Amino acid sequence: MTSDGKNLFIADSEGSSIRSMPFDPRGEVKTVIGTAHLNGARLFTFGDIDGQGENALLQHALGVAWHEGKIYVADTYNNKIKVVDAETGETKTLVGTGEAGDSDAVPTFDEPAGISYADGKLYVADTNNHLIRVVDIE
């Protein structure tokens, strides 16, 4: 979970979605990206597609970090870090090839899970590599 001060952003791993929950109790929970628009089979509707809102697909995202209008997502089973525009839902791969690995030369991950932001960098818990990886977002 992460926050922009108005909303709490949550990785809904079983729905392969990112949700926005306002701190105002009268506000509405919204899906930033993911499969909430589907009537059924959300658990089994996943993939690796960059794009806009409900057209973008993740696979079992576990962690999120927010910075300056962007939500950084540990897209766990896709072995990627994705960046989502919090307003538009536009989603694109930031780093990761989709293949499991531990390379820094061509950044690869093996089920990244936790993610946090500090001082221009993302700190990623690269679960199956037993590493904390650092990604400079510049």
C-alpha positions as a LaTeX table, in Angstrom:
\begin{tabular}{lrrr}
\hline
Residue & $x$ (\AA) & $y$ (\AA) & $z$ (\AA) \\
\hline
Met1 & 0.00 & 0.00 & 0.00 \\
Thr2 & 1.08 & 3.56 & $-0.66$ \\
Ser3 & $-0.56$ & 6.96 & $-0.58$ \\
Asp4 & $-0.65$ & 10.31 & $-2.37$ \\
Gly5 & $-2.18$ & 11.99 & 0.71 \\
Lys6 & $-5.75$ & 11.78 & $-0.65$ \\
Asn7 & $-5.92$ & 8.11 & $-1.64$ \\
Leu8 & $-4.46$ & 4.83 & $-0.54$ \\
Phe9 & $-3.23$ & 2.74 & $-3.48$ \\
Ile10 & $-3.52$ & $-1.01$ & $-2.98$ \\
Ala11 & $-2.19$ & $-3.98$ & $-4.93$ \\
Asp12 & $-5.08$ & $-6.44$ & $-5.27$ \\
Ser13 & $-2.92$ & $-9.45$ & $-6.07$ \\
Glu14 & $-5.69$ & $-12.01$ & $-6.57$ \\
Gly15 & $-7.49$ & $-9.67$ & $-8.97$ \\
Ser16 & $-4.24$ & $-8.57$ & $-10.67$ \\
Ser17 & $-5.41$ & $-4.99$ & $-10.13$ \\
Ile18 & $-4.35$ & $-1.72$ & $-8.54$ \\
Arg19 & $-7.09$ & 0.02 & $-6.57$ \\
Ser20 & $-7.46$ & 3.53 & $-5.21$ \\
Met21 & $-9.27$ & 4.01 & $-1.90$ \\
Pro22 & $-9.94$ & 7.60 & $-0.77$ \\
Phe23 & $-9.33$ & 8.60 & 2.84 \\
Asp24 & $-12.67$ & 10.43 & 2.70 \\
Pro25 & $-15.22$ & 7.84 & 3.91 \\
Arg26 & $-17.80$ & 9.26 & 1.46 \\
Gly27 & $-15.46$ & 8.60 & $-1.45$ \\
Glu28 & $-15.56$ & 5.68 & $-3.83$ \\
Val29 & $-13.02$ & 2.87 & $-4.23$ \\
Lys30 & $-11.83$ & 2.81 & $-7.85$ \\
Thr31 & $-9.79$ & 0.44 & $-9.96$ \\
Val32 & $-6.84$ & 2.27 & $-11.51$ \\
Ile33 & $-5.91$ & $-0.73$ & $-13.65$ \\
Gly34 & $-7.11$ & $-4.29$ & $-13.66$ \\
Thr35 & $-10.13$ & $-6.49$ & $-14.09$ \\
Ala36 & $-12.82$ & $-5.01$ & $-11.81$ \\
His37 & $-14.96$ & $-4.26$ & $-14.87$ \\
Leu38 & $-15.42$ & $-8.00$ & $-15.53$ \\
Asn39 & $-18.52$ & $-9.75$ & $-14.20$ \\
Gly40 & $-16.60$ & $-12.93$ & $-13.40$ \\
Ala41 & $-13.34$ & $-14.85$ & $-13.84$ \\
Arg42 & $-11.24$ & $-11.96$ & $-12.50$ \\
Leu43 & $-8.93$ & $-14.35$ & $-10.68$ \\
Phe44 & $-8.03$ & $-16.04$ & $-13.97$ \\
Thr45 & $-7.86$ & $-12.92$ & $-16.14$ \\
Phe46 & $-4.26$ & $-11.80$ & $-16.01$ \\
Gly47 & $-1.40$ & $-11.19$ & $-18.37$ \\
Asp48 & 1.38 & $-8.81$ & $-19.30$ \\
Ile49 & $-0.05$ & $-5.96$ & $-21.34$ \\
Asp50 & 0.98 & $-2.33$ & $-21.11$ \\
Gly51 & $-1.77$ & 0.13 & $-22.00$ \\
Gln52 & $-4.64$ & 2.21 & $-20.68$ \\
Gly53 & $-6.75$ & 1.36 & $-17.62$ \\
Glu54 & $-8.82$ & $-1.78$ & $-18.07$ \\
Asn55 & $-6.82$ & $-2.75$ & $-21.18$ \\
Ala56 & $-3.62$ & $-3.14$ & $-19.15$ \\
Leu57 & $-2.97$ & $-6.49$ & $-17.52$ \\
Leu58 & $-0.80$ & $-7.50$ & $-14.57$ \\
Gln59 & $-0.15$ & $-10.89$ & $-13.04$ \\
His60 & $-0.35$ & $-11.13$ & $-9.25$ \\
Ala61 & 1.03 & $-7.69$ & $-8.41$ \\
Leu62 & 2.10 & $-7.63$ & $-4.75$ \\
Gly63 & 3.58 & $-4.20$ & $-4.05$ \\
Val64 & 3.07 & $-0.55$ & $-4.93$ \\
Ala65 & 4.93 & 2.71 & $-4.30$ \\
Trp66 & 3.71 & 6.22 & $-5.15$ \\
His67 & 5.76 & 9.23 & $-6.22$ \\
Glu68 & 4.68 & 12.42 & $-8.01$ \\
Gly69 & 1.54 & 11.02 & $-9.61$ \\
Lys70 & 3.05 & 7.68 & $-10.58$ \\
Ile71 & 2.33 & 4.31 & $-9.02$ \\
Tyr72 & 5.25 & 1.91 & $-9.27$ \\
Val73 & 4.09 & $-1.71$ & $-9.28$ \\
Ala74 & 5.92 & $-4.94$ & $-8.47$ \\
Asp75 & 4.25 & $-7.05$ & $-11.18$ \\
Thr76 & 5.31 & $-10.23$ & $-9.46$ \\
Tyr77 & 4.60 & $-13.13$ & $-11.82$ \\
Asn78 & 5.55 & $-11.06$ & $-14.88$ \\
Asn79 & 8.99 & $-10.38$ & $-13.31$ \\
Lys80 & 8.66 & $-6.67$ & $-14.04$ \\
Ile81 & 8.36 & $-3.28$ & $-12.43$ \\
Lys82 & 5.63 & $-1.25$ & $-14.10$ \\
Val83 & 4.73 & 2.40 & $-13.77$ \\
Val84 & 1.10 & 3.54 & $-13.77$ \\
Asp85 & $-0.13$ & 7.11 & $-14.15$ \\
Ala86 & $-2.41$ & 7.49 & $-11.11$ \\
Glu87 & $-4.82$ & 9.82 & $-12.97$ \\
Thr88 & $-5.13$ & 8.15 & $-16.37$ \\
Gly89 & $-4.27$ & 4.51 & $-15.65$ \\
Glu90 & $-1.71$ & 4.51 & $-18.47$ \\
Thr91 & 0.61 & 1.59 & $-17.70$ \\
Lys92 & 4.04 & 0.75 & $-19.08$ \\
Thr93 & 6.95 & $-1.47$ & $-18.20$ \\
Leu94 & 9.73 & 0.41 & $-16.44$ \\
Val95 & 12.23 & $-2.45$ & $-16.03$ \\
Gly96 & 12.28 & $-6.21$ & $-16.43$ \\
Thr97 & 12.16 & $-8.44$ & $-19.47$ \\
Gly98 & 9.44 & $-10.78$ & $-18.27$ \\
Glu99 & 11.95 & $-13.61$ & $-17.94$ \\
Ala100 & 13.16 & $-14.66$ & $-14.50$ \\
Gly101 & 16.76 & $-13.65$ & $-13.81$ \\
Asp102 & 19.11 & $-11.64$ & $-11.66$ \\
Ser103 & 20.96 & $-9.47$ & $-14.17$ \\
Asp104 & 21.71 & $-5.79$ & $-13.65$ \\
Ala105 & 23.05 & $-5.32$ & $-17.20$ \\
Val106 & 19.63 & $-5.98$ & $-18.71$ \\
Pro107 & 17.48 & $-5.72$ & $-15.56$ \\
Thr108 & 15.71 & $-8.95$ & $-14.72$ \\
Phe109 & 13.85 & $-10.03$ & $-11.60$ \\
Asp110 & 12.54 & $-13.28$ & $-10.18$ \\
Glu111 & 9.13 & $-12.54$ & $-8.63$ \\
Pro112 & 9.59 & $-8.99$ & $-7.29$ \\
Ala113 & 7.23 & $-8.41$ & $-4.37$ \\
Gly114 & 7.83 & $-5.41$ & $-2.13$ \\
Ile115 & 8.66 & $-1.97$ & $-3.50$ \\
Ser116 & 9.32 & 1.44 & $-1.98$ \\
Tyr117 & 10.50 & 4.85 & $-3.19$ \\
Ala118 & 13.17 & 7.10 & $-1.66$ \\
Asp119 & 15.31 & 9.88 & $-3.12$ \\
Gly120 & 14.82 & 9.12 & $-6.82$ \\
Lys121 & 15.19 & 5.37 & $-6.45$ \\
Leu122 & 12.96 & 2.34 & $-6.13$ \\
Tyr123 & 13.94 & $-0.37$ & $-3.69$ \\
Val124 & 12.57 & $-3.72$ & $-4.82$ \\
Ala125 & 12.39 & $-6.96$ & $-2.85$ \\
Asp126 & 13.43 & $-9.44$ & $-5.54$ \\
Thr127 & 11.98 & $-12.44$ & $-3.73$ \\
Asn128 & 13.39 & $-15.51$ & $-5.44$ \\
Asn129 & 16.83 & $-13.92$ & $-5.84$ \\
His130 & 16.94 & $-13.02$ & $-2.13$ \\
Leu131 & 18.02 & $-9.49$ & $-3.08$ \\
Ile132 & 17.02 & $-5.89$ & $-2.60$ \\
Arg133 & 17.41 & $-4.34$ & $-6.04$ \\
Val134 & 17.78 & $-0.58$ & $-6.56$ \\
Val135 & 16.22 & 1.07 & $-9.63$ \\
Asp136 & 17.10 & 4.66 & $-10.47$ \\
Ile137 & 13.88 & 6.04 & $-11.98$ \\
Glu138 & 15.71 & 8.83 & $-13.80$ \\
\hline
\end{tabular}
